[in-house]
Amino acid sequence: MSECTDPGTHPEPGSEYLDVDGDGHAETTLIDTDGDGYLDTVLVDVNGDGLTDIGGVDTDADGSIDLVAVDTDHDGIADVAFLDTDHDGRADQVVRAGDGPFPGGSSDPERAS
């Protein structure tokens, strides 16, 4: 089960993130869904321009990349993994405190003030 970690536990004050596997790392940075210590996603800079070109995903945890995804907008995130439709540098799934649509900037209607 997913959980949204308390904003006080994230390195960037006032932000929230999704920690699917409970390892304390935001899934937007490290993806190790089976908890084996090996990342499921590998980001590659093929042409050496400092931007991630391809994201490879090891879907069956055998150490071989099974799925290759392209980063067409060169934001460093594979297009199929995390969408950043407003190009603010944060995945659409991640909402900073104060950016939510509810009163007080909350993303949770129960917390709206």
DRENVEXVO-323550 format. One record per atom (N, C-alpha, C): x, y negated, z; atom name. Coordinates in steps of 0.05 Angstrom, whole numbers. Layout:
BEGIN
r px X | py Y | pz Z | name CA $
...
// end
This chain:
BEGIN
r px 17 | py 24 | pz 0 | name N $
r px 0 | py 0 | pz 0 | name CA $
r px 18 | py -25 | pz 0 | name C $
r px 10 | py -45 | pz -15 | name N $
r px 25 | py -70 | pz -17 | name CA $
r px 19 | py -87 | pz 8 | name C $
r px 38 | py -105 | pz 13 | name N $
r px 33 | py -124 | pz 34 | name CA $
r px 45 | py -150 | pz 26 | name C $
r px 33 | py -172 | pz 36 | name N $
r px 44 | py -198 | pz 31 | name CA $
r px 59 | py -206 | pz 56 | name C $
r px 85 | py -209 | pz 54 | name N $
r px 101 | py -214 | pz 78 | name CA $
r px 97 | py -242 | pz 88 | name C $
r px 99 | py -244 | pz 115 | name N $
r px 96 | py -270 | pz 128 | name CA $
r px 116 | py -290 | pz 117 | name C $
r px 106 | py -314 | pz 111 | name N $
r px 124 | py -334 | pz 98 | name CA $
r px 149 | py -339 | pz 114 | name C $
r px 149 | py -335 | pz 140 | name N $
r px 173 | py -340 | pz 157 | name CA $
r px 195 | py -320 | pz 153 | name C $
r px 190 | py -297 | pz 140 | name N $
r px 210 | py -277 | pz 137 | name CA $
r px 224 | py -278 | pz 110 | name C $
r px 216 | py -296 | pz 92 | name N $
r px 228 | py -298 | pz 66 | name CA $
r px 250 | py -320 | pz 66 | name C $
r px 271 | py -316 | pz 51 | name N $
r px 293 | py -335 | pz 51 | name CA $
r px 285 | py -363 | pz 43 | name C $
r px 265 | py -366 | pz 27 | name N $
r px 256 | py -393 | pz 18 | name CA $
r px 233 | py -401 | pz 36 | name C $
r px 237 | py -421 | pz 54 | name N $
r px 216 | py -429 | pz 73 | name CA $
r px 190 | py -437 | pz 58 | name C $
r px 168 | py -428 | pz 70 | name N $
r px 142 | py -435 | pz 59 | name CA $
r px 133 | py -419 | pz 35 | name C $
r px 145 | py -396 | pz 31 | name N $
r px 137 | py -380 | pz 8 | name CA $
r px 128 | py -352 | pz 17 | name C $
r px 113 | py -339 | pz 0 | name N $
r px 104 | py -312 | pz 5 | name CA $
r px 112 | py -295 | pz -18 | name C $
r px 115 | py -269 | pz -13 | name N $
r px 123 | py -251 | pz -34 | name CA $
r px 111 | py -223 | pz -29 | name C $
r px 111 | py -207 | pz -50 | name N $
r px 101 | py -180 | pz -49 | name CA $
r px 124 | py -160 | pz -44 | name C $
r px 121 | py -143 | pz -24 | name N $
r px 140 | py -123 | pz -17 | name CA $
r px 126 | py -96 | pz -19 | name C $
r px 125 | py -84 | pz -43 | name N $
r px 110 | py -60 | pz -48 | name CA $
r px 122 | py -36 | pz -33 | name C $
r px 148 | py -33 | pz -32 | name N $
r px 160 | py -9 | pz -20 | name CA $
r px 168 | py -13 | pz 9 | name C $
r px 163 | py -37 | pz 20 | name N $
r px 169 | py -41 | pz 49 | name CA $
r px 198 | py -43 | pz 56 | name C $
r px 216 | py -49 | pz 36 | name N $
r px 245 | py -49 | pz 42 | name CA $
r px 255 | py -77 | pz 50 | name C $
r px 237 | py -97 | pz 51 | name N $
r px 245 | py -123 | pz 59 | name CA $
r px 254 | py -141 | pz 36 | name C $
r px 254 | py -131 | pz 12 | name N $
r px 262 | py -146 | pz -12 | name CA $
r px 238 | py -151 | pz -29 | name C $
r px 236 | py -176 | pz -39 | name N $
r px 214 | py -183 | pz -57 | name CA $
r px 216 | py -167 | pz -82 | name C $
r px 193 | py -157 | pz -91 | name N $
r px 193 | py -140 | pz -116 | name CA $
r px 200 | py -156 | pz -141 | name C $
r px 200 | py -182 | pz -139 | name N $
r px 208 | py -199 | pz -162 | name CA $
r px 238 | py -199 | pz -166 | name C $
r px 253 | py -189 | pz -146 | name N $
r px 282 | py -189 | pz -148 | name CA $
r px 293 | py -161 | pz -149 | name C $
r px 283 | py -143 | pz -132 | name N $
r px 293 | py -116 | pz -131 | name CA $
r px 270 | py -97 | pz -133 | name C $
r px 271 | py -77 | pz -151 | name N $
r px 249 | py -58 | pz -153 | name CA $
r px 260 | py -30 | pz -149 | name C $
r px 254 | py -18 | pz -126 | name N $
r px 262 | py 9 | pz -119 | name CA $
r px 237 | py 23 | pz -108 | name C $
r px 218 | py 30 | pz -126 | name N $
r px 193 | py 40 | pz -117 | name CA $
r px 194 | py 67 | pz -103 | name C $
r px 214 | py 83 | pz -109 | name N $
r px 216 | py 109 | pz -95 | name CA $
r px 234 | py 109 | pz -71 | name C $
r px 246 | py 86 | pz -65 | name N $
r px 262 | py 83 | pz -41 | name CA $
r px 288 | py 99 | pz -41 | name C $
r px 298 | py 106 | pz -65 | name N $
r px 323 | py 123 | pz -66 | name CA $
r px 348 | py 106 | pz -66 | name C $
r px 346 | py 79 | pz -64 | name N $
r px 369 | py 62 | pz -63 | name CA $
r px 379 | py 54 | pz -91 | name C $
r px 366 | py 64 | pz -112 | name N $
r px 373 | py 56 | pz -139 | name CA $
r px 351 | py 40 | pz -151 | name C $
r px 358 | py 17 | pz -163 | name N $
r px 337 | py 0 | pz -175 | name CA $
r px 324 | py 13 | pz -199 | name C $
r px 297 | py 10 | pz -200 | name N $
r px 282 | py 20 | pz -223 | name CA $
r px 286 | py 3 | pz -248 | name C $
r px 292 | py -22 | pz -244 | name N $
r px 294 | py -41 | pz -266 | name CA $
r px 323 | py -50 | pz -269 | name C $
r px 333 | py -50 | pz -293 | name N $
r px 360 | py -59 | pz -299 | name CA $
r px 358 | py -83 | pz -318 | name C $
r px 369 | py -106 | pz -311 | name N $
r px 369 | py -129 | pz -328 | name CA $
r px 396 | py -131 | pz -342 | name C $
r px 396 | py -136 | pz -368 | name N $
r px 421 | py -136 | pz -384 | name CA $
r px 424 | py -162 | pz -399 | name C $
r px 448 | py -172 | pz -400 | name N $
r px 455 | py -196 | pz -417 | name CA $
r px 472 | py -186 | pz -440 | name C $
r px 460 | py -176 | pz -461 | name N $
r px 474 | py -164 | pz -483 | name CA $
r px 493 | py -184 | pz -498 | name C $
r px 483 | py -208 | pz -503 | name N $
r px 499 | py -227 | pz -518 | name CA $
r px 516 | py -245 | pz -501 | name C $
r px 517 | py -242 | pz -475 | name N $
r px 534 | py -258 | pz -458 | name CA $
r px 527 | py -287 | pz -455 | name C $
r px 502 | py -295 | pz -460 | name N $
r px 494 | py -323 | pz -458 | name CA $
r px 484 | py -330 | pz -431 | name C $
r px 486 | py -312 | pz -412 | name N $
r px 477 | py -318 | pz -385 | name CA $
r px 447 | py -313 | pz -380 | name C $
r px 433 | py -305 | pz -401 | name N $
r px 404 | py -300 | pz -399 | name CA $
r px 399 | py -270 | pz -403 | name C $
r px 380 | py -260 | pz -388 | name N $
r px 373 | py -231 | pz -390 | name CA $
r px 359 | py -227 | pz -416 | name C $
r px 369 | py -207 | pz -432 | name N $
r px 357 | py -202 | pz -458 | name CA $
r px 338 | py -178 | pz -457 | name C $
r px 344 | py -158 | pz -442 | name N $
r px 329 | py -133 | pz -442 | name CA $
r px 325 | py -124 | pz -413 | name C $
r px 302 | py -114 | pz -407 | name N $
r px 298 | py -101 | pz -381 | name CA $
r px 294 | py -72 | pz -387 | name C $
r px 309 | py -55 | pz -374 | name N $
r px 306 | py -26 | pz -377 | name CA $
r px 294 | py -15 | pz -352 | name C $
r px 275 | py 3 | pz -355 | name N $
r px 261 | py 14 | pz -332 | name CA $
r px 264 | py 44 | pz -332 | name C $
r px 273 | py 55 | pz -309 | name N $
r px 275 | py 84 | pz -305 | name CA $
r px 250 | py 93 | pz -292 | name C $
r px 230 | py 101 | pz -308 | name N $
r px 203 | py 108 | pz -298 | name CA $
r px 202 | py 134 | pz -282 | name C $
r px 221 | py 153 | pz -288 | name N $
r px 220 | py 179 | pz -274 | name CA $
r px 243 | py 183 | pz -255 | name C $
r px 258 | py 162 | pz -249 | name N $
r px 280 | py 162 | pz -229 | name CA $
r px 301 | py 183 | pz -234 | name C $
r px 307 | py 188 | pz -260 | name N $
r px 328 | py 208 | pz -267 | name CA $
r px 354 | py 194 | pz -274 | name C $
r px 355 | py 168 | pz -271 | name N $
r px 380 | py 153 | pz -277 | name CA $
r px 382 | py 144 | pz -306 | name C $
r px 363 | py 151 | pz -323 | name N $
r px 363 | py 143 | pz -351 | name CA $
r px 341 | py 123 | pz -356 | name C $
r px 347 | py 103 | pz -372 | name N $
r px 327 | py 83 | pz -378 | name CA $
r px 307 | py 95 | pz -398 | name C $
r px 281 | py 94 | pz -390 | name N $
r px 260 | py 106 | pz -406 | name CA $
r px 244 | py 85 | pz -422 | name C $
r px 243 | py 61 | pz -412 | name N $
r px 228 | py 40 | pz -424 | name CA $
r px 245 | py 15 | pz -427 | name C $
r px 246 | py 3 | pz -450 | name N $
r px 261 | py -21 | pz -454 | name CA $
r px 242 | py -44 | pz -460 | name C $
r px 244 | py -65 | pz -445 | name N $
r px 226 | py -88 | pz -449 | name CA $
r px 243 | py -113 | pz -456 | name C $
r px 233 | py -129 | pz -474 | name N $
r px 247 | py -153 | pz -483 | name CA $
r px 239 | py -177 | pz -466 | name C $
r px 258 | py -195 | pz -462 | name N $
r px 253 | py -220 | pz -448 | name CA $
r px 251 | py -242 | pz -469 | name C $
r px 228 | py -246 | pz -482 | name N $
r px 226 | py -264 | pz -505 | name CA $
r px 228 | py -293 | pz -497 | name C $
r px 221 | py -301 | pz -472 | name N $
r px 222 | py -329 | pz -465 | name CA $
r px 248 | py -335 | pz -450 | name C $
r px 266 | py -316 | pz -448 | name N $
r px 293 | py -320 | pz -435 | name CA $
r px 292 | py -332 | pz -408 | name C $
r px 272 | py -323 | pz -391 | name N $
r px 271 | py -333 | pz -364 | name CA $
r px 284 | py -314 | pz -344 | name C $
r px 297 | py -292 | pz -354 | name N $
r px 310 | py -273 | pz -337 | name CA $
r px 292 | py -252 | pz -326 | name C $
r px 267 | py -251 | pz -335 | name N $
r px 248 | py -231 | pz -325 | name CA $
r px 236 | py -218 | pz -350 | name C $
r px 237 | py -191 | pz -350 | name N $
r px 225 | py -176 | pz -372 | name CA $
r px 196 | py -183 | pz -375 | name C $
r px 187 | py -187 | pz -400 | name N $
r px 160 | py -196 | pz -406 | name CA $
r px 139 | py -178 | pz -394 | name C $
r px 143 | py -152 | pz -394 | name N $
r px 123 | py -133 | pz -384 | name CA $
r px 123 | py -131 | pz -353 | name C $
r px 144 | py -140 | pz -340 | name N $
r px 146 | py -137 | pz -311 | name CA $
r px 131 | py -160 | pz -296 | name C $
r px 139 | py -184 | pz -302 | name N $
r px 128 | py -207 | pz -287 | name CA $
r px 122 | py -229 | pz -306 | name C $
r px 97 | py -239 | pz -305 | name N $
r px 90 | py -261 | pz -322 | name CA $
r px 95 | py -288 | pz -308 | name C $
r px 105 | py -307 | pz -323 | name N $
r px 109 | py -334 | pz -313 | name CA $
r px 97 | py -353 | pz -334 | name C $
r px 70 | py -353 | pz -335 | name N $
r px 56 | py -368 | pz -356 | name CA $
r px 59 | py -398 | pz -354 | name C $
r px 64 | py -409 | pz -330 | name N $
r px 68 | py -437 | pz -328 | name CA $
r px 97 | py -446 | pz -328 | name C $
r px 115 | py -426 | pz -331 | name N $
r px 144 | py -431 | pz -333 | name CA $
r px 155 | py -448 | pz -310 | name C $
r px 146 | py -442 | pz -286 | name N $
r px 156 | py -456 | pz -262 | name CA $
r px 179 | py -441 | pz -249 | name C $
r px 188 | py -418 | pz -261 | name N $
r px 209 | py -403 | pz -250 | name CA $
r px 201 | py -382 | pz -230 | name C $
r px 175 | py -380 | pz -225 | name N $
r px 164 | py -360 | pz -206 | name CA $
r px 144 | py -343 | pz -221 | name C $
r px 144 | py -317 | pz -215 | name N $
r px 125 | py -300 | pz -227 | name CA $
r px 97 | py -309 | pz -219 | name C $
r px 78 | py -305 | pz -237 | name N $
r px 50 | py -313 | pz -231 | name CA $
r px 39 | py -299 | pz -206 | name C $
r px 49 | py -275 | pz -200 | name N $
r px 40 | py -260 | pz -178 | name CA $
r px 49 | py -272 | pz -151 | name C $
r px 69 | py -289 | pz -151 | name N $
r px 80 | py -301 | pz -127 | name CA $
r px 69 | py -329 | pz -124 | name C $
r px 56 | py -334 | pz -101 | name N $
r px 44 | py -360 | pz -95 | name CA $
r px 59 | py -372 | pz -71 | name C $
r px 70 | py -396 | pz -75 | name N $
r px 82 | py -410 | pz -52 | name CA $
r px 61 | py -422 | pz -34 | name C $
r px 67 | py -423 | pz -9 | name N $
r px 48 | py -436 | pz 10 | name CA $
r px 43 | py -464 | pz 0 | name C $
r px 18 | py -472 | pz 0 | name N $
r px 11 | py -499 | pz -10 | name CA $
r px 4 | py -501 | pz -39 | name C $
r px 8 | py -479 | pz -54 | name N $
r px 2 | py -479 | pz -83 | name CA $
r px -25 | py -466 | pz -89 | name C $
r px -38 | py -455 | pz -69 | name N $
r px -63 | py -440 | pz -73 | name CA $
r px -86 | py -457 | pz -81 | name C $
r px -107 | py -445 | pz -91 | name N $
r px -131 | py -460 | pz -101 | name CA $
r px -151 | py -468 | pz -80 | name C $
r px -147 | py -458 | pz -55 | name N $
r px -166 | py -463 | pz -34 | name CA $
r px -158 | py -487 | pz -17 | name C $
r px -177 | py -499 | pz -2 | name N $
r px -171 | py -523 | pz 14 | name CA $
r px -146 | py -518 | pz 31 | name C $
r px -129 | py -538 | pz 33 | name N $
r px -104 | py -536 | pz 49 | name CA $
r px -82 | py -523 | pz 33 | name C $
r px -87 | py -516 | pz 7 | name N $
r px -67 | py -504 | pz -9 | name CA $
r px -63 | py -474 | pz -5 | name C $
r px -82 | py -461 | pz 10 | name N $
r px -79 | py -433 | pz 15 | name CA $
r px -87 | py -416 | pz -9 | name C $
r px -74 | py -393 | pz -12 | name N $
r px -82 | py -374 | pz -32 | name CA $
r px -102 | py -353 | pz -21 | name C $
r px -108 | py -355 | pz 4 | name N $
r px -126 | py -337 | pz 18 | name CA $
r px -150 | py -352 | pz 28 | name C $
r px -174 | py -346 | pz 18 | name N $
r px -198 | py -361 | pz 27 | name CA $
r px -203 | py -359 | pz 57 | name C $
r px -193 | py -338 | pz 70 | name N $
r px -196 | py -335 | pz 99 | name CA $
r px -178 | py -354 | pz 114 | name C $
r px -156 | py -363 | pz 102 | name N $
r px -137 | py -381 | pz 115 | name CA $
r px -142 | py -410 | pz 108 | name C $
r px -160 | py -415 | pz 90 | name N $
r px -165 | py -443 | pz 81 | name CA $
r px -172 | py -460 | pz 105 | name C $
r px -160 | py -484 | pz 106 | name N $
r px -165 | py -502 | pz 128 | name CA $
r px -179 | py -527 | pz 119 | name C $
// end
